[in-house]
Amino acid sequence: MTTQCGDRLIDNGKKFWVKPFPLYQLGDQWCTVKIGGTEKRRFAVDCTANWKGYYATWTIENERLYLTAFSALDLAHNKLTIEDVFGTSRLFAFWYTGDILASMGKHLYGMFNPTYEQNQIWRLEHGVVKERFIRTNDTPGDFEKAANFVNWTDQL
């Protein structure tokens, strides 16, 4: 298992790597095609850190979330842009309701779903930022440290 690369978010000129991915709330219809009567993912996977098959950049402008860049490879390995997939150069994320998180600070624990000292959080409702805040994460107890320790046999 490989840690998946995040989407990029630009807010007030600052760049963040964020999760979860706002496009996931659109479901699968926008990223699948029918080939020979079978539905397949529309995008080729270019590396194990990018199973979603695309790279997305989001920008917050006037407290609204926009998809402002998109890059993927189709199944024939041709490059696709935001215009190719969505027919526009920027797309207001009206469908997205939920939190977007960016990790900050020192890595505390975890490998495939790591936890860092803090998270910058944007709380959105239908693509509109309702709240921004920073959450401080606790350090794990001994059990979490052991469960997330890669070379646990060294401790025997």
Order of alpha helices (4+ residues) and beta strands (2+ residues): beta-beta-beta-beta-beta-beta-beta-alpha-beta-beta-beta-beta-alpha
